[in-house]
């Protein structure tokens, strides 16, 4: 499916990973056609149940941390006229963030980051408490990422993290743009839907992720 530059595009769903992928998709449109593209601040999951959802501040925040020279996306107040679909946003190239991961950055902070509380399909992909306890036994000072932090802080943590441990979540999509080494746990989720092209270490679960990390960094 080929998107056109015309119209006001609607963000694919409203969770952070959806927003991140949607902004990247509209930036690619701007790059392809060499002119500004428009993304509505409004989206919905089910108009009858939830009505319109305002994502304006979040979409603007995403644009500020992405490094997309020559691309222009306007976040507009008008309702969308063109829907983005899953095929438009998932397993497509992401732009890099301004702050990028490097081994030198990671050694400065020497931290581990994580997110285990995904919202979409959480019952399938979030780990059980006993696995989370194992993770904290191994990394008692790990830094939790998520909605309690602004996006600039999330990117800064990821750019200086030795590794991110997570499930398919908003943090996993941001880490892909930052370039952070990532241990991505599947559980009962389907990583091929949203992360088929993501460079990461795929893991069955937290115990598998801890074993694989130990093999690469026994200290």
N, C-alpha and C positions, 0 to 999 in steps of 0.2 A: 504494500500500500504506500503510495507516494503522497505526502502532504503538500498542499499549496500554500504560498505565502499569504494569500488573501484571507480575509475574515478575522474574527476575534476568537482565539483558540481557548478551549476549556481544559483546565488541568485534569489529567487522568487521575480520578479519585482525589482524596484529600489527606492521606497520611504523608509523613515526611518523605519517605522513599518515593512515593508517587509524585510529590511536588518537585523533588530533586530531579527525577528523570524527566518530568514534563518541561521544566525550565531548560534543561539540556536539549530536549527535542526542539523547542522553539528557537533556541540559539542556533542550532544546526540549520533551521529554516532560514534565518537571517543570513548565515554564512553562505548558504547555497544560492540564494537569490540576490545577495549583495544589497539588501535594504532592510529597514526595520520590520520586525514582526510584532504582532500584538497578542498578549495573553491576558485573559480576563482575570480579575481578582476573585471572581465568583465561580464556584463549582458546586456539585451536589453528588450525593451517593444515591439518594432516593428522594425525589422532590416531594412525594406525597407524605413521607414520614419525617424527613429532616429539613426540607426546604433548602434554600441557598446557603452556602457556607462561604464566608469571607476569608480568603487566604492572602489578601493584599500585602500585609506587612511581612509575612513569611516569604512570599515569592520575591519581594524586594530584597530581603535579607540574603536569600540564596544568590541573587544576581550580584550582590556586593562582594561575595567571597569567591566567585568563579572568575577565572582568567580567560576571557573570550574576546581577544582583540579583534576589532573590525566587525563585531556583532552587536546588534542593538535590539533589545526586547523592551517594549513598552507595556507596563502593567496598567490596564485600563479599568475604569469603573463600569463600563457597559457589560451587559450580559453576553455570554459567548454565542457565537454563531457557528463555530466549527468544533467538533469533539475530537480530542486526542484519544486514541485507543491504546490498548496494551501493546499491540504490534508496533506502534509508533514510538514507544518510549523504552521498552525493555530490551536488553541485550544490544543496545546501540552505544556508540562511543559517547563518553562523558568528557566534558572539558575539565581541565585541571583547575584546582584552587590556586589562589595567589600564594598561599603558604603550602609548601610541599614537604613531604617526609624525606628525610635523608638519614643515613647511619650516624652522621655527625650530630644532627638534631636529637636523634633518639638517645645518644649517649649523654647529652646535656641533662636531660630530665630523668632518664632511666626508669620510666614508668610503664606499667601495663594498663591498658584501658579495656572496658567491657560494656556490653549492654545485653541483658537477658530478658527484658520485659517488652517484647514486641506486642503491638496491638492487633494488627490484622492477622487473623488465624492463630492467635496466641495459644489457643488450646492445643494446637498441633505442633507448633515449632518452639515454644518456650520450654526451657529445661525444668525438670523436677527439682525440688528444694535440696534433696540430697546431693545432686550434682552441683548445684550452686555452692553448697557448703564445701565440696571438694575443691572447687575453684578458689574459694577464699582461703582455704587452708594452704594452697600452693602460692597464692598471691594476696596476702593479707592487706597490702597497701595499694591494691589496684584502684584505679579511678573510674567511677561509674559515669558514663556518658548518657545523655538523653535530654528530655524536654526541660529538665531543671536548669539547663545551661543555654545561653544564647549561642547562635551558630558560629560566631567568631571564636568563642571559647572552645567549642567542639573541634573546630578545624585546628586551632592552636594545639590542643591536647593530642590530636591525631598526628600532627606534624612532628611531635616530639615523643611519640610513644614507641616503645620497643615492638609492640604488637597489639592489635585489637582482637579480642575474643568476643564473638557475637553470634546471633542467629540472623536470618534474613530480616533486616530491620532498617530503619532510616540511617543509623550509624554505618551500616555496611555499605550503603550507597555513597555516603559522604567519603568514607575511607577509600573507596575506589578512585575518587577524584583526587584525594590527597596523596595516594600511593602508599598508604600504611600497610605493612605486612598484616595479613588478616587470617585468623583461624575461624572459619565459617561453619557452624554446626547445623546439621540438617534436621535431626530428630525426625518428625513425621512430615516436615515441610517438603517442598519441591524446589530445590535451588535452581533447576534448569529454567524455571519460568522467568525469574528475574536476574539470575547471576550466571547464566551459561557462559558468558564471555569474561567474567570477572577473574582476574589473576589473584588467587588466594590458595590457602591450604584447606581443602574440604575435609570435614570431620563428621563422623556419625553423631557424636555427642560430646559433652565436656570431657569425660574421661579419655576419649580418643584424642581430643584436641590437646590435652595436657601431655599425653604420651608423645604426640608428634612434636610439640614444642620442646620437650625435654631432649628429643633426639637432635634438634637443631641448636639448642642452647642448654647444655647440661648444667650450667651454673645457675 
